[in-house]
């Protein structure tokens, strides 16, 4: 009646069910935590542009900018027991007559540990700021910090914080 | 292997009504799996609500064999979201993060894998600079580690798939209520 196969089947089914319930519970408990993680007031950050290293028009007519800036951030409150990593990136966001919203990532960083979630550093743009046309001269650009909390299991949480804005020079370098 | 002999014995002594019951229950299993899949498609709005990560280009966030749950809504896609997209001429969809986004009436998107040095222009079709909305299959909202290994193993070693299906079928047919 209770053959080997029957027992094996029951054992497998039960353990899979248990795992599924655990994963579900982890996500459910995260839901209580996400208002905190998603609220910008818990994240401390600032960024200032120090220098425009490069500002030119490419051969295809697209403006290209390289920057040096200071970043300081503290995303420690985002870490919980179910956090595998926090992906942070600094995006330049601006408006042009043709495009309602341009978001371009300038610098990103993966934080794996709560101890490394608070730092200050001077960086150059990892990825150049390239426009789709030549609209960048004198343009106001917002620097926005985005973060993406990636869990060990469950729901992923994203949010952003406006840090500062600056104006690009009127002339190419 | 006493249970195997028992199983074979029970197949021999099956009655027609019993066989029909088993066929119906087998059909129920297949159809309920189909219902769940199609239902998920309706709820999430994505043509493929669950995907398995196949490459290490998003490590350490996503590893090979992890499962992602996708959602596709009418909300515009923003930088920082992780999307699954199809490139013309490539069969396997790619999971990467939105790196740049330009709103030109229709949204232009450039993606990049967290673990890759450069953006994805080299992966796109020849001469393609941007992804548009119709390339996107969905954005990743949920994450489940390791479970996708089951499908990876089954696709790479089909013999295991056939063994598993055979064993399950035998179990369903020979099981006594």
Interface residues (C-beta under 8 A of the other chain):
Chain A: X3 X4 X5 X6 X9 X23 X27 X84 X85 X87 X89 X91 X98 X99 X100 X101 X102 X103 X104 X105 X108 X110 X112 X127 X132 X146 X148 X150 X151 X152 X153 X154 X155 X156 X158 X160
Chain B: X3 X6 X7 X60 X61 X78 X79 X80 X81 X82 X97 X99 X100 X101 X102 X103 X104 X108 X112 X114 X119 X140 X141 X142 X143 X144 X145 X171 X175
